[in-house]
Amino acid sequence: MHSFQLLGLAAFGSLVAAAPTSELVKKSSCTFTSASAAKEGISKCSDIILKDIEVPAGETLDLAKAADGASGTTTFGYEEWDGPLIRLGGKGLTITQVDGALINGGGERWWDGKGTNGGKKKPKFMYVHDIEDSTIKGLQIKNTPVQAISVMATNVHLTDLTINNKEGDSKGGHNTDGFDISESNGVYITGATVYNQDDCLAINSGENIHFTGGYCSGGHGLSIGSVGGRSDNTVSNIHIEDSQIVDSANGVRIKTVYKKTGDVDNITYSNIKLSGISSYGVVIEQDYENSSPTGYPSNTIPIKDVTLDRITGSVDDDATRIYIICGDGSCSDWTWKDVEISGGKKSDKCEHVPSGASC
């Protein structure tokens, strides 16, 4: 596997991405000082330096055609558009960032409290799409306009990434998801730190996905879904373990879309610690429609083989410890062990709670 480092990016400053020479890297070394030159020439080089590049407003720094071992990012102009600001792609990559470096998306220029629900059109930040057998580690990311990292990949490891959108709490950050995963097989997120205003993790489809050793603050929790209404609506073999969720709306969450089809199967949440949860400690619901719960669940997307093991901690006084609303017969084969959540209140609106769980 080839590798390179991201070096010395200050806020809205320059970034240098360099690939250490290895016995596997035989192609030329290239330095690019413009986004257009990088896009055109990056596939021909194995050692890449991106230096002092200003990406024009409304354009993507597109590195999806990088040769093995190449990638990077730099500064971004302002425009209201869909994005992404950065696109990574390739096979056999190792992407790292040195201590003290920072990727600053400048999201405060777009934040208006509405996220993707209106107001300014905001670009998504980073696409980790069409990447295979690769590792991305140590990235320090700040102030994404909306969703931070979209993953559509095969056998990719995301290690020790920090997404810091704290400023969005007071400046109108919204829908600033940490990791959105879909149509993937083999995603391994380890040691992530996320401060944001939406899901820390949202798995919309995919299989063999692991999230371990995470710290999530200020958002909507560790989520499966919403599932349904997409081209791929299967979520299977998910392990979310050894993580903390603090000062967030929800802790553990699974949500499926009303009357859509799909499958949610083999889900494990293990050793999750909660504190400062304002809405629900555990919420599993099959009643989403237009991105909001309706209180009327359907049974068209079964939620099967769910294990909650050592989900502990507390919720706020006004919060609900556990809320489950399933369609008739559509939630089954659940196992709960040592689910101990204090504070808040017990829900009186749970429906069709399966054997093995408790509301």
GUMAR-380516 format. One record per residue: x, z, y of N, C-alpha, C in turn; residue number from 1; residue in one letter. Coordinates in steps of 0.2 Angstrom, whole numbers, plus 5000, padded with zeros to 4 digits. Atoms other than C-alpha are relative to their C-alpha. Layout:
# GUMAR-380516
   nu   nw   nv  cau  caw  cav   cu   cw   cv num residu
    X    Z    Y    X    Z    Y    X    Z    Y NUM      A
...
***
This chain:
# GUMAR-380516
   nu   nw   nv  cau  caw  cav   cu   cw   cv num residu
 5004 5000 4994 5000 5000 5000 5004 5000 5006   1      M
 4996 5001 4994 5007 4995 5017 4997 5005 5005   2      H
 5002 4995 4995 5006 5007 5032 5003 4999 5007   3      S
 4997 5000 4993 5008 5009 5051 4997 5006 5003   4      F
 5002 4995 4996 5006 5021 5064 4997 4998 5007   5      Q
 5002 5000 4993 4996 5023 5080 5004 5004 5005   6      L
 4995 4996 4996 5008 5029 5094 4997 5001 5007   7      L
 5000 4999 4993 5005 5037 5111 4995 4997 5004   8      G
 5005 5003 4996 4988 5032 5117 4998 5006 5005   9      L
 5003 4995 4995 4983 5042 5133 4993 4998 5001  10      A
 5007 5002 4999 4965 5042 5139 5000 4994 5004  11      A
 5000 5007 4997 4962 5024 5144 5007 4997 5001  12      F
 4993 5002 4999 4980 5021 5142 5002 4995 4995  13      G
 4998 5005 5005 4990 5010 5130 5001 5003 4993  14      S
 4999 4998 5007 4992 5011 5112 5005 4996 4996  15      L
 4996 5004 5004 5006 5006 5101 4999 5001 4992  16      V
 5001 4999 5007 5003 5003 5083 5006 4996 4996  17      A
 4994 5003 5003 5018 5000 5072 5000 5001 4992  18      A
 5000 5000 5008 5020 4997 5053 5007 5001 4998  19      A
 4994 4999 5003 5035 5005 5045 5002 4995 4995  20      P
 4998 5004 5005 5045 4993 5035 5000 5003 4993  21      T
 4999 4998 5007 5043 4995 5016 5002 4994 4996  22      S
 4998 5006 5005 5049 4985 5001 4994 4995 4999  23      E
 5005 5004 5001 5032 4978 5000 4998 4995 5006  24      L
 5002 5003 4994 5031 4972 5018 5006 4995 5002  25      V
 4994 5005 4999 5041 4955 5020 4998 4995 5006  26      K
 5002 5005 4995 5031 4946 5034 5003 5003 5007  27      K
 4996 4999 4993 5037 4946 5053 4997 5006 5003  28      S
 5003 4994 4995 5035 4960 5066 4998 4996 5006  29      S
 5003 5003 4994 5024 4955 5081 4998 5005 5005  30      C
 5002 4996 4994 5021 4963 5098 4995 4996 5004  31      T
 5005 5004 4997 5005 4958 5106 4998 5004 5007  32      F
 5001 4997 4993 5001 4962 5125 4993 4998 5002  33      T
 5006 5002 4998 4984 4954 5126 4995 5000 4994  34      S
 5005 5000 5005 4968 4955 5116 4999 4994 4996  35      A
 5001 5006 5003 4966 4937 5113 5006 4998 4996  36      S
 4994 5001 5004 4984 4935 5107 5000 5004 4993  37      A
 5001 4996 5006 4981 4949 5095 4995 4998 4995  38      A
 5006 5003 5004 4965 4942 5088 5003 4994 4996  39      K
 4998 5006 5003 4973 4925 5085 5006 5001 4995  40      E
 4994 4999 5004 4990 4931 5078 5001 5005 4995  41      G
 4999 4994 5004 4987 4947 5069 5000 4999 4992  42      I
 5000 5001 5007 4984 4939 5052 5007 4997 4997  43      S
 4994 5003 5002 5001 4932 5052 5006 5005 4999  44      K
 4994 4995 4999 5011 4948 5054 4998 5006 4995  45      C
 5001 4994 5004 5013 4964 5043 5002 5006 5004  46      S
 4999 4994 4996 5021 4975 5056 4998 4998 5007  47      D
 5003 5001 4994 5011 4976 5072 5001 5005 5005  48      I
 5000 4995 4994 5013 4983 5089 4995 4997 5005  49      I
 5005 5001 4995 4998 4983 5101 5002 5004 5006  50      L
 4998 4996 4994 5004 4988 5118 4997 4998 5007  51      K
 5003 5001 4993 4996 4990 5135 4995 4994 5000  52      D
 5005 5005 5000 4981 4979 5130 4994 5003 5003  53      I
 5006 4998 4997 4966 4979 5141 4994 4995 4997  54      E
 5005 5004 5003 4951 4973 5131 4994 4998 5005  55      V
 5005 5002 4995 4939 4963 5142 4993 5003 4998  56      P
 5006 4997 5001 4922 4971 5145 4996 4995 4996  57      A
 5005 5004 5004 4909 4965 5132 5004 4997 4994  58      G
 4997 5003 5006 4922 4960 5119 5003 5006 4995  59      E
 4997 4996 5005 4928 4968 5103 5007 4999 4998  60      T
 4993 5000 5003 4946 4972 5098 4999 4999 4993  61      L
 5001 5002 5007 4944 4963 5082 5006 4999 4996  62      D
 4994 5000 5004 4957 4967 5069 4998 4999 4993  63      L
 5003 5001 5006 4946 4962 5054 5004 4995 4995  64      A
 4996 5005 5004 4958 4948 5049 5007 5002 5000  65      K
 4993 4998 5000 4974 4959 5049 5003 4999 4993  66      A
 4996 5000 5006 4987 4956 5036 5000 5007 4998  67      A
 5000 4993 5003 4989 4971 5024 5005 5004 5004  68      D
 4996 4996 4997 4996 4985 5034 5000 5000 5008  69      G
 5000 5001 4993 4991 4980 5052 4993 5002 5003  70      A
 5006 4999 4996 4979 4987 5065 5001 5004 5006  71      S
 4998 4996 4994 4977 4997 5081 4994 5000 5005  72      G
 5005 5000 4995 4967 4999 5097 5003 5001 5007  73      T
 4997 4999 4993 4969 5001 5116 4994 5001 5005  74      T
 5005 4998 4995 4958 5002 5132 4994 4995 5000  75      T
 5007 5003 5000 4940 4996 5135 4997 4999 5007  76      F
 5004 5001 4994 4931 4988 5149 4993 5002 4999  77      G
 5007 4997 5000 4914 4993 5154 4995 4994 5000  78      Y
 5005 5005 5000 4899 4982 5149 4994 5003 4996  79      E
 5006 4998 5004 4881 4986 5143 4999 4994 4994  80      E
 5000 5004 5006 4882 4978 5125 5000 5004 4994  81      W
 5001 4996 5006 4880 4982 5107 5007 5002 4997  82      D
 4993 4998 5003 4899 4983 5103 5000 4996 4993  83      G
 4996 4993 4999 4908 4988 5093 5006 4998 5004  84      P
 4994 5000 4997 4923 4992 5103 5006 4998 4996  85      L
 4995 5001 5005 4934 4992 5088 4998 4997 4993  86      I
 5002 5002 5006 4933 4983 5072 5006 5000 4995  87      R
 4994 5000 5005 4945 4986 5057 4998 4997 4994  88      L
 5001 5004 5006 4946 4976 5041 5006 4999 4996  89      G
 4994 5001 5004 4958 4973 5027 5000 5003 4993  90      G
 4999 4997 5007 4964 4978 5010 5007 5003 5000  91      K
 4993 4997 5001 4978 4990 5005 5003 5003 5007  92      G
 4997 4997 4993 4980 4998 5023 5001 5007 5000  93      L
 5000 4993 4998 4986 5015 5028 5001 5000 5008  94      T
 5000 5000 4993 4982 5018 5046 5000 5008 5002  95      I
 4999 4993 4998 4989 5034 5054 5001 5000 5008  96      T
 4999 4999 4993 4991 5042 5071 5004 5006 5001  97      Q
 4995 4995 4999 5005 5052 5078 4997 5006 5004  98      V
 5003 4994 4996 5002 5070 5085 5000 4998 5008  99      D
 5000 5000 4993 4997 5070 5103 4996 4993 5002 100      G
 5003 5006 4998 4989 5052 5103 4993 5001 5000 101      A
 5007 5000 4999 4971 5049 5108 4997 4994 5001 102      L
 5004 5006 4999 4958 5036 5107 4994 5002 5004 103      I
 5006 4998 4995 4946 5038 5122 4995 4994 5001 104      N
 5005 5005 4999 4930 5028 5121 4997 4999 5007 105      G
 5003 5000 4993 4925 5032 5139 4993 5000 5000 106      G
 5008 5001 5001 4907 5035 5133 4996 5003 5006 107      G
 5004 4997 4994 4903 5045 5149 4998 4995 5005 108      E
 5003 5005 4995 4901 5029 5158 4994 4997 4998 109      R
 5007 5003 5002 4886 5024 5147 4995 5006 4999 110      W
 5004 4995 5002 4879 5041 5143 4994 5001 5005 111      W
 5006 4999 4995 4861 5043 5151 4995 5004 4996 112      D
 5005 4996 5004 4853 5055 5138 4995 4997 4996 113      G
 5005 5004 5004 4844 5041 5129 5003 4997 4994 114      K
 4997 5003 5006 4857 5035 5117 4998 4993 4998 115      G
 5003 5007 5002 4850 5020 5107 4993 4999 5001 116      T
 5008 5000 4999 4832 5024 5112 4998 4997 5007 117      N
 5002 5003 4993 4833 5016 5130 5006 5001 5004 118      G
 4995 4999 4995 4842 5016 5146 5005 4994 4999 119      G
 4995 5005 5001 4859 5007 5146 5001 4998 4993 120      K
 4998 5002 5007 4864 4997 5131 5007 5002 4999 121      K
 4994 4997 5002 4878 5006 5123 5004 4997 4994 122      K
 4996 5003 5006 4892 4999 5112 5001 5005 4995 123      P
 4997 4996 5005 4895 5006 5095 5007 5000 5000 124      K
 4992 5000 4999 4913 5012 5094 5004 4997 4995 125      F
 4996 5003 5005 4921 5008 5078 4997 4998 4993 126      M
 5002 5003 5006 4917 4997 5063 5006 5001 4995 127      Y
 4996 5000 5005 4926 5002 5047 4997 4996 4994 128      V
 5004 5004 5004 4919 4987 5038 5005 4995 4996 129      H
 4996 5004 5004 4925 4976 5024 5008 5002 4999 130      D
 4993 4997 5002 4940 4988 5020 5000 5002 4993 131      I
 5000 4999 5007 4945 4990 5003 5007 5004 4998 132      E
 4994 4997 5003 4958 5002 4994 5005 5002 5006 133      D
 4996 4999 4994 4964 5009 5011 4999 5008 5002 134      S
 5000 4993 4997 4967 5026 5020 5000 4999 5008 135      T
 5000 4999 4993 4963 5030 5038 5001 5007 5001 136      I
 4999 4993 4999 4970 5047 5044 5003 5002 5006 137      K
 4997 4997 4994 4974 5058 5058 4997 4997 5007 138      G
 5002 5003 4993 4964 5048 5072 4997 5006 5004 139      L
 5003 4996 4995 4959 5058 5087 4996 4996 5005 140      Q
 5004 5005 4996 4944 5050 5095 4996 5005 5005 141      I
 5004 4996 4995 4935 5056 5111 4995 4995 5003 142      K
 5005 5003 4996 4919 5051 5120 4998 4993 4998 143      N
 5002 5007 5002 4911 5037 5110 4993 4999 5004 144      T
 5007 5001 4997 4896 5029 5119 4994 5001 4996 145      P
 5005 4997 5005 4885 5031 5104 5003 5001 4994 146      V
 4997 4998 5006 4888 5031 5086 5008 4999 4999 147      Q
 4992 5000 5000 4907 5034 5082 5002 4995 4995 148      A
 4997 5004 5005 4912 5027 5065 4994 4997 4995 149      I
 5005 5003 5005 4901 5015 5055 5004 4997 4994 150      S
 4996 5002 5006 4908 5013 5037 4996 4996 4995 151      V
 5002 5004 5005 4904 4999 5025 5006 4997 4996 152      M
 4994 5001 5003 4918 4999 5013 5001 5002 4993 153      A
 4999 4998 5007 4925 5001 4995 5007 5003 5000 154      T
 4994 4996 5002 4937 5014 4990 5004 5002 5007 155      N
 4996 4999 4993 4942 5020 5008 5000 5008 5001 156      V
 4999 4993 4999 4949 5037 5012 5001 5001 5008 157      H
 4999 4998 4992 4946 5045 5030 5002 5007 5000 158      L
 4997 4993 5001 4957 5060 5031 5002 5003 5007 159      T
 4998 4996 4994 4959 5073 5045 4998 4996 5007 160      D
 5002 5003 4994 4949 5063 5058 4996 5005 5005 161      L
 5003 4996 4995 4943 5071 5074 4996 4996 5005 162      T
 5004 5003 4996 4928 5065 5084 4997 5005 5005 163      I
 5001 4995 4995 4926 5075 5100 4996 4997 5006 164      N
 5005 5002 4995 4910 5071 5110 4997 5007 5004 165      N
 5002 4994 4996 4909 5089 5118 4997 4999 5007 166      K
 5002 5001 4993 4907 5082 5135 4993 4997 5000 167      E
 5007 5002 5000 4891 5074 5130 4995 5005 5000 168      G
 5005 4994 4999 4882 5091 5129 4998 5000 5007 169      D
 5002 4999 4993 4882 5091 5148 4999 4994 5004 170      S
 5000 5006 4997 4884 5073 5152 4995 4995 4997 171      K
 5005 5005 5003 4870 5065 5142 5002 4996 4994 172      G
 4998 5003 5006 4878 5060 5126 4994 5001 4995 173      G
 5005 5000 5004 4865 5055 5113 5001 4995 4995 174      H
 4999 5005 5005 4864 5047 5096 5008 4999 4998 175      N
 4993 5001 5001 4883 5050 5094 5002 5002 4993 176      T
 4999 4998 5007 4883 5051 5075 5008 5000 4999 177      D
 4993 5000 5002 4900 5055 5068 5002 4994 4995 178      G
 4999 5005 5005 4900 5045 5052 4993 4997 4997 179      F
 5006 5004 5003 4886 5032 5047 5003 4996 4994 180      D
 4997 5003 5005 4889 5026 5030 4994 4996 4996 181      I
 5005 5004 5004 4879 5011 5021 5004 4995 4996 182      S
 4998 5006 5004 4882 4998 5008 5007 5001 4998 183      E
 4993 4998 5002 4898 5007 5002 5000 5003 4993 184      S
 4998 4997 5007 4906 5012 4985 5007 5003 5000 185      N
 4994 4997 5000 4919 5025 4986 5002 5001 5007 186      G
 4998 4997 4993 4920 5034 5003 5002 5007 4999 187      V
 4997 4993 5000 4931 5050 5004 5002 5002 5006 188      Y
 4999 4998 4993 4930 5059 5020 5002 5008 4999 189      I
 4997 4993 5001 4941 5075 5020 5003 5002 5007 190      T
 4997 4997 4994 4945 5087 5034 4998 4997 5007 191      G
 5003 5003 4994 4934 5079 5047 4998 5006 5005 192      A
 5003 4996 4994 4930 5088 5064 4996 4996 5004 193      T
 5005 5004 4996 4915 5082 5073 4996 5005 5005 194      V
 5004 4997 4994 4908 5088 5090 4995 4995 5003 195      Y
 5004 5006 4998 4893 5077 5094 4993 5003 5001 196      N
 5007 4999 4998 4874 5076 5098 4996 4996 4995 197      Q
 5005 5003 5005 4867 5068 5082 5003 5002 4993 198      D
 4998 4998 5007 4871 5068 5063 5008 5000 5000 199      D
 4993 5000 5001 4888 5073 5059 5002 4995 4995 200      C
 4999 5005 5005 4887 5063 5043 4993 4997 4999 201      L
 5007 5003 5002 4872 5051 5039 5002 4994 4995 202      A
 4999 5005 5006 4872 5042 5022 4994 4996 4999 203      I
 5006 5004 5000 4860 5028 5023 4999 4996 4993 204      N
 5000 5003 5007 4865 5019 5007 5007 5000 4997 205      S
 4994 5000 5003 4879 5019 4995 5001 5005 4994 206      G
 4999 4995 5006 4887 5028 4980 5007 5002 5000 207      E
 4993 4998 5001 4902 5038 4975 5003 5002 5007 208      N
 4998 4998 4993 4903 5046 4993 5001 5008 5000 209      I
 4998 4993 5000 4912 5063 4995 5002 5002 5008 210      H
 4998 4997 4994 4913 5073 5011 5002 5008 4999 211      F
 4997 4993 5002 4924 5089 5010 5004 5002 5005 212      T
 4996 4996 4995 4932 5102 5021 4998 4998 5007 213      G
 5002 5002 4994 4922 5096 5036 4998 5006 5005 214      G
 5002 4996 4994 4918 5105 5053 4995 4997 5004 215      Y
 5005 5003 4996 4902 5100 5062 4997 5004 5005 216      C
 5002 4996 4994 4897 5106 5079 4995 4996 5004 217      S
 5004 5003 4994 4883 5102 5091 4995 4995 4998 218      G
 5004 5006 5002 4874 5089 5081 4994 5001 4996 219      G
 5006 4999 5004 4860 5087 5068 5001 5001 4993 220      H
 4999 4998 5007 4869 5092 5052 5003 4994 4996 221      G
 4998 5004 5005 4875 5084 5036 4994 4997 4996 222      L
 5006 5003 5001 4862 5071 5032 5001 4995 4994 223      S
 5001 5006 5004 4857 5059 5018 4994 4997 5003 224      I
 5006 5004 4997 4846 5046 5026 5001 5000 5008 225      G
 5006 5001 5004 4836 5041 5033 5000 4994 4995 226      S
 4999 5005 5006 4834 5031 5017 4993 4996 5000 227      V
 5006 5004 5000 4822 5016 5017 4999 4995 5005 228      G
 5001 5005 4995 4818 5000 5026 5006 4996 5001 229      G
 4994 5004 4999 4835 4992 5024 5001 4996 4994 230      R
 4998 5005 5006 4843 4979 5013 5002 5004 4994 231      S
 4997 4995 5006 4851 4993 5002 4997 5007 5002 232      D
 5004 4994 4999 4840 5008 5000 5002 5005 4994 233      N
 4998 4996 5005 4850 5017 4986 5005 5005 5002 234      T
 4994 4995 4999 4860 5033 4988 5001 5004 4994 235      V
 4999 4997 5007 4868 5040 4972 5007 5003 5000 236      S
 4994 4996 5001 4882 5052 4967 5004 5002 5007 237      N
 4998 4997 4994 4885 5061 4983 5002 5007 5000 238      I
 4997 4994 5000 4896 5076 4985 5002 5002 5007 239      H
 4998 4997 4994 4896 5086 5001 5002 5007 4999 240      I
 4997 4993 5003 4907 5102 4999 5004 5003 5005 241      E
 4994 4996 4997 4917 5116 5007 5000 4998 5008 242      D
 5000 5002 4993 4911 5113 5025 4996 5005 5004 243      S
 5004 4995 4996 4904 5122 5040 4996 4996 5005 244      Q
 5004 5003 4995 4890 5117 5052 4998 5006 5004 245      I
 5001 4995 4995 4889 5127 5068 4996 4997 5006 246      V
 5003 5001 4994 4878 5127 5083 4997 4993 5000 247      D
 5003 5007 5001 4868 5112 5077 4992 5001 4999 248      S
 5007 5000 5001 4850 5107 5075 4998 5002 4993 249      A
 5001 5000 5007 4850 5106 5056 5007 5002 4996 250      N
 4995 4999 5004 4861 5111 5042 5001 4995 4995 251      G
 5001 5005 5005 4858 5102 5026 4994 4996 5000 252      V
 5006 5004 4999 4846 5087 5027 5000 4994 4996 253      R
 5001 5006 5004 4839 5074 5016 4993 4997 5003 254      I
 5006 5002 4997 4826 5062 5024 4999 4993 4998 255      K
 5002 5007 5003 4817 5046 5017 4994 4998 5004 256      T
 5005 5003 4996 4805 5034 5026 4994 4999 4997 257      V
 5007 5000 5002 4787 5035 5024 4998 4993 4997 258      Y
 5003 5006 5003 4780 5022 5011 5005 4994 4999 259      K
 4995 5005 5001 4797 5012 5010 5002 5002 4993 260      K
 4997 4999 5007 4806 5010 4993 5007 5001 5000 261      T
 4993 4998 5000 4822 5016 4987 5001 5006 4995 262      G
 4998 4995 5004 4831 5029 4977 5005 5005 5003 263      D
 4995 4995 4998 4840 5046 4981 5001 5004 4993 264      V
 4999 4998 5007 4849 5052 4965 5007 5003 5000 265      D
 4994 4997 5002 4863 5064 4960 5003 5002 5007 266      N
 4997 4997 4993 4866 5074 4977 5002 5007 4999 267      I
 4998 4993 5000 4876 5089 4978 5003 5003 5007 268      T
 4997 4996 4994 4879 5101 4993 5002 5006 4997 269      Y
 4997 4995 5003 4891 5114 4988 5004 5004 5005 270      S
 4996 4996 4996 4898 5129 4998 5000 4997 5007 271      N
 5001 5001 4993 4891 5125 5015 4998 5006 5004 272      I
 5002 4994 4996 4891 5138 5028 4997 4998 5007 273      K
 5004 5002 4994 4879 5138 5042 5000 5006 5005 274      L
 5001 4995 4995 4878 5147 5059 4998 4997 5006 275      S
 5002 5003 4994 4869 5144 5075 4995 4994 4999 276      G
 5004 5006 5002 4856 5132 5067 4993 5001 5004 277      I
 5005 4999 4995 4842 5129 5080 4993 4998 4997 278      S
 5006 5002 5003 4829 5120 5069 4999 5002 4993 279      S
 5001 4999 5007 4831 5120 5050 5007 5001 4997 280      Y
 4994 4999 5004 4844 5127 5039 5001 4995 4994 281      G
 5000 5005 5005 4839 5116 5024 4993 4996 5002 282      V
 5006 5004 4999 4826 5102 5027 5001 4993 4996 283      V
 5001 5006 5005 4821 5089 5014 4993 4997 5001 284      I
 5007 5003 4998 4807 5077 5019 5000 4993 4998 285      E
 5002 5007 5001 4799 5061 5014 4995 4997 5004 286      Q
 5005 5002 4996 4789 5058 5029 5002 4997 5007 287      D
 4997 5004 4994 4800 5048 5041 4996 4994 5002 288      Y
 5003 5007 4998 4792 5034 5051 5002 4999 5007 289      E
 4998 5002 4993 4799 5026 5067 5005 5006 5002 290      N
 4994 4995 4999 4814 5039 5065 4997 5007 5002 291      S
 5003 4993 4999 4802 5054 5067 4996 5002 4994 292      S
 5004 4998 5006 4794 5065 5054 4993 5000 5002 293      P
 5007 5001 4998 4775 5063 5053 4996 5006 4997 294      T
 5004 4995 5004 4770 5078 5041 4996 4997 4994 295      G
 5004 5003 5005 4763 5065 5029 5005 4997 4995 296      Y
 4995 5003 5005 4775 5062 5014 4997 4995 4996 297      P
 5002 5005 5006 4775 5047 5002 5004 5001 4994 298      S
 4996 4998 5006 4782 5047 4985 5003 4993 4997 299      N
 4998 5007 5002 4789 5029 4985 5008 5000 5000 300      T
 4992 4999 5000 4808 5035 4987 5001 5007 4996 301      I
 4999 4994 5003 4811 5048 4973 5006 5003 5002 302      P
 4994 4996 4999 4823 5062 4977 5002 5004 4994 303      I
 4999 4997 5007 4831 5067 4960 5007 5003 4999 304      K
 4993 4997 5002 4845 5078 4953 5003 5002 5006 305      D
 4997 4997 4994 4848 5088 4969 5003 5007 4998 306      V
 4997 4993 5001 4860 5103 4968 5002 5002 5007 307      T
 4997 4996 4994 4862 5115 4982 5003 5007 4997 308      L
 4996 4994 5003 4875 5128 4977 5004 5003 5006 309      D
 4997 4996 4995 4881 5142 4989 4999 4997 5007 310      R
 5002 5001 4993 4872 5137 5005 4998 5006 5003 311      I
 5001 4993 4998 4874 5152 5015 5001 5000 5008 312      T
 5000 4999 4993 4873 5158 5033 4994 5002 5004 313      G
 5005 4998 4996 4861 5160 5047 4997 4995 5004 314      S
 5004 5005 4995 4848 5151 5058 4998 5005 5006 315      V
 5002 4996 4994 4842 5156 5075 4993 5003 4999 316      D
 5006 4996 5001 4827 5167 5078 4994 4995 5000 317      D
 5005 5004 4999 4816 5152 5082 5000 4994 4994 318      D
 4999 5005 5005 4822 5141 5067 4997 5002 4994 319      A
 5003 4999 5006 4815 5139 5050 5006 4999 4995 320      T
 4995 5000 5005 4826 5143 5035 5000 4994 4996 321      R
 5001 5006 5004 4820 5130 5023 4994 4997 5001 322      I
 5007 5004 5000 4807 5116 5024 5001 4994 4996 323      Y
 5000 5006 5005 4803 5104 5010 4993 4997 5000 324      I
 5007 5004 5000 4789 5091 5011 5001 4994 4996 325      I
 4999 5006 5005 4789 5079 4996 4993 4997 4999 326      C
 5006 5003 5003 4776 5067 4990 4999 5002 4993 327      G
 5002 4997 5007 4767 5071 4974 5004 4997 4995 328      D
 4996 5003 5006 4779 5070 4959 5006 4997 5002 329      G
 4994 5004 4998 4793 5062 4969 5006 5004 5001 330      S
 4994 4996 5000 4805 5076 4970 5001 5004 4993 331      C
 4999 4997 5007 4812 5082 4953 5007 5001 4998 332      S
 4993 4999 5003 4827 5089 4943 5004 5003 5006 333      D
 4996 4996 4995 4833 5101 4957 5003 5006 4997 334      W
 4997 4994 5002 4845 5115 4955 5002 5003 5006 335      T
 4997 4996 4994 4848 5129 4968 5003 5006 4997 336      W
 4996 4994 5002 4861 5142 4966 5003 5003 5006 337      K
 4997 4996 4994 4865 5156 4979 4999 4996 5006 338      D
 5002 5002 4993 4855 5148 4993 4998 5006 5004 339      V
 5002 4993 4996 4855 5163 5005 5001 4999 5007 340      E
 5000 5001 4993 4850 5159 5023 4996 5006 5003 341      I
 5003 4995 4996 4846 5173 5035 4997 4998 5007 342      S
 5002 5001 4994 4837 5174 5051 4994 4996 5000 343      G
 5005 5005 4999 4823 5163 5058 4994 5002 4996 344      G
 5006 4999 5004 4807 5161 5048 4999 4996 4994 345      K
 5002 5004 5006 4799 5155 5032 4995 4995 5002 346      K
 5005 5005 4998 4790 5139 5033 4993 5001 4995 347      S
 5007 5000 5004 4771 5139 5028 4997 4993 4999 348      D
 5003 5007 5000 4770 5120 5028 5004 4996 4994 349      K
 4997 5004 5005 4780 5115 5013 4995 4997 4995 350      C
 5004 5003 5005 4773 5103 5000 5003 4997 4994 351      E
 4997 5003 5007 4776 5098 4982 5007 5002 4999 352      H
 4993 4998 5001 4792 5109 4981 5001 5000 4992 353      V
 4999 5000 5007 4799 5105 4964 5003 5006 4997 354      P
 4997 4994 5004 4804 5117 4950 5007 5000 5001 355      S
 4993 4999 4999 4821 5124 4953 5002 5001 5007 356      G
 4999 4999 4993 4819 5125 4972 4996 5005 5003 357      A
 5004 4995 4997 4812 5137 4984 4999 4999 5007 358      S
 5001 5001 4993 4804 5136 5001 4999 5007 5004 359      C
***
